[in-house]
C-alpha cells in the first residue's frame, strides 16, 4: 500500500496522531517544535506549549493531558495554558515520550533516555512507564526502559502491547484494570533490525499491530501471534514515527513523520502527515477520564 499526503509540513519530529471521532479531525505534535497541531474543517491550528512535548492525549473534560519535558500537564486546547499534574521522572537524563489513554480512561506515558535525542553517548535503561488512573493516582508500570514508545490494547483492554524501541521487539502483558497492574510479561515477537526501529503503534479490529518503522520508511502490519509481516505502507521519507486509525469509517491510517536528520532536498515531504486506506477498521482514540 502507498500513502497520500494529508498535511504538508516539515515537523522536526512529528508524532502522536490522535483522531477525534466526534469532530472528525486529526491532532498530532511536533516534539521539538514544542506544539500541538489540529487539522479539521477550520484548517490547521497550532498550539504552542513552550517546551519539548512527548505526547498529547485528549481529555474527556477538554484540552489535553500532555507529557512535556518538565512533567505531565493539563494543557488548554486553545491557549496552550498549562497546569502541572505531576513529574514522575525528574531525572534530567530522561524525558516524556509516547503516551495514550487506555480503554478504561487511564493515562499512560513512557519516558526515554535523552541521549537518544542528541546521539551523545549510549542510552541507559533508566526510564519508566507510568499510568495515572481516573482518580489521579500515579502507578509505576515498568522500569529499566531505554526508549518507551508504542502502546496498544487488545481483548477489551486487558492485553497490553508495548515497544521499547532499542530492544527491537514488542512485549505483551496481562493488564488488570481493577488494580492497575501488569503481569505475565513476555516477548510477543522480535523485529529484524534491517526493517528499521519500531516506533509508534496501533491495533486493528482483527488484533494485528501496525507499527511505524523509524529509518525504515514504512508502517508494517504484524500478526502479534507469529511476528509475521502481513502488509506494509510505504512512505516517501525514512523517519516514520506513528500511525493511528481514523476517518468516517475508522479504516484509514494517519501517519506522522519527522524531518530531523533527513536530507530535505532528497525527501521534501519529511515531517509531513500522510493517510492510507488500511482495508480494516482499527482502534479508536481513547480519552483520559481524569
N, C-alpha and C positions, 0 to 999 in steps of 0.2 A: 504494500500500500504506500501511496505517496501522500504528503500533507500539503495543504494550501496555506498561503499566507493569511493570517487573521488580523494581526496588528503589527504594523511595521515600526519597530523601534530598534535601538541598539542598547538594550539594557546591559549594564556591566555584568550582572548575573541575575537574569530573570528567573523567578522561582514561584512555587506555591500557588498554582492556579486553583481557584475555587469557583464553583458555579452556583449562582443564585437562581433557584428554580422558580421562585415567585416572580422576580423581576426579569428573568431571562437575560442575565448579564454575567459577565466574567470579571473576576478580580484576580490580581497577581501582584507580586512585589518585585522590586529591584533591590537586592541585598545591599549592594554598595552604592546604589543611587539613593538609599535611605527613604524609600517611598512605597506607597501602595497605589496601584493603578486600578481603575474600574472602567470597563468598556461596555456600554449599553446604548440605548436609544439616544441618550444625550451626548454621545461621542465618548472621548477618552478623558477621564478625570484623574487627577493626580493629587494625592495627599502626602505631604512631607512629614516624616516622623522624627527628623533631626538626628538620627544615628542609624548605624547598620541594623538591618532587620532580617531575622531568620525566617519568620513566618507571620502570617496574619490570618487568624481563624475567626470566621463570622460568629457574632454573639447573638443569642436569642433576643436580648434586650436592646440590640442595636450596636453599631460600631464593631470594633474588633477586639479580640484578645491576641496580643502580639508578643512574640519573643524578640526582644531588642538586645542590643549589645550590653546594656546595663541592667537587664532583668526582664520580667514579664509585666506587661502593662495592659490596661484597658485604653483603647485609642478611639477618639471620636471619629466617626466616619466622614465628617465634612471638614472640621477644623484641624484634625490631627492632634488635638489636645490629649495629653497622656496622664494616666493615673497609675502609679506603681501598684502592682499586685504582690509581687514577691521577687526575690532573687535567689533561686535555689542553688546557683553555682556562681558565687562571686569570684571565683578563680580567674585572674586576668589572662591566664593562658588558654581559656576556653570561651566560647560564645554560643548563644542560641542558634539553632539551625532549623531543620524541618519540624513542623508540628501540624496537628489536626485535632478535631473533635471526634470522639468515637460515637457509635450509635446510641449510647446511653447519655450523651451530653457532657461527658468529661473532656477536659482539655489536656492534650499530650504535647510536650515539646522536648525534643532531643538536643543535646549540645555536641560540640565538636572542638577539636584542637585548633587553635588559631594559627598554629604554624603551617597548617594546610592552606590558609589564605595567602600567606606570603611566600611559601615554599622555603622558608628559612628553618632548617633543622628537621629532624624526623618527628612525626606525630607520636604522641604518647597516649596510652589508653587511660586518659584522665577525665573523660567526660561521662555524663549520665543521661538517662531518660527519665522524665518526671511526668506525673499526672496530677492535675488539680481536679478534684471531684466537684460536683454541682453545689456542694456546701462550702467550697473554698478551702478544703483541706488538701494539703500537698502530700503526695506519695512518691517515694523513690522507687522506680520500676526496674531500672537496670543501671549498672555501673561498669566501669572499665571499657568505655566506648572510645573509639578513635574519631569517628565521624558519623554521628547519629543522623539518619536520613529517612528513607521512605517508610511509610506506615500504611497498613491496610487491615481490615477486619472482615472475617467471614463467619458463617454459622450464627447469624444474629448478633454478632459482636463478640462471640466467645472464643474465637480463634484469631490470634493476633500475629501478623507477619511484620517483620522489621528488618531494615537494612542498616548495617554498619559498613559504609562504603569500602573501607580499607580491607575488610575481611573477604570481599568478593563472594559473598553468599547471602542467602535470605534465611533468616531464622524464624521459627514459628513457636508460639507459646499458647498455652491454655490461659484464658483470661476469665477471672471471676469478678463480675461487676458488683457483687454484693460486698466483697472485701477489698476490691480494687487491688488485686494481686495477680501476678503472673506465675505460672508453674510449668513444669514439663518442657523446658526449653530445649530445642534441638535444631539442627540444620535441616531446613526443608530441601535446599539444593544449592549447589555451588555454581557460580557463573564464571566461565573461562575468561581470563584476563584480556584475550585478544578481542573480546566483544566491547570492551570499554569498562568504565567504572559505573556500577549500579548506583543510581541517584534516587530521584523521587519515584513513587509507585502508587498505582491504584488497582482496583479489583473489579471484575465484571460479574454479571449475574450467574455465570457458569463456574465461578470460583477461580478463574485464571487471572494471573497478575500481569499488569502492563507496567514495564519498568523503563525509565529513561536511562540511556547509556551515555554518560558524560565522556566525551572523547570518542564515542562510537558512532555519533551521527544518526541515532535511531532510537525509537521506542520499540522494545521487544515484548512480545506476548509469551509468557511462560505458563506451562502447566506445573503448578507447585507440587504436584504429587510425584512427578518424574523429572522435573527440571528441563523438559523438552521445550525448545523454542517452537511455538506454533505459528507465529506470524511476526511481521516487522513493518514498521512505518519509518521510511527514510526521510530525513530532514536535510535541508540544504546548508547545514553548518554542523560542526563537530560536537559542540558542547550542549547537549540536550539535557535538561535538568528535571522536568517534572510533567506528568500528564494528569488530567482529571477528566471525568466524564461530564457531559453537559448537553445542551441543545434541547429542543422541544420534546424529543423522544428519548433523551438520555443515552443516545447511541453515537455521539460524537466525542472525539478526544480533543481536548485543548492542551497544547504542549508549549511549555516555556523553554527558552534557550538563553545562553549567555554569550556576550561578546568578549569577555575578559580573556586575554591571551590568544585571541583569534585575529588572523590577518583579514581585516575588513575589505581589503581590495579583492581577496580571493573569495570571501564569504560575506558579501554585503548585507545579508539578511540575519547575520548572527545577532542575537539579542532580541529577536522578534518573537511573536507568539503565532503558532500555527494551529490548524484544525484539520482533522481527518475523520472520515467515516469509519467506525470500528466494526460495524457489522454485528454488534451485540450491545445490549444495554449494560450500563455499569452502575457502580455505587454512587449515590448522591453525595453532595457535600453536607456533612453533619455540622450542627452549630453547637457552640458552647452554651450550656444552660445555667451557668453560674453568674 
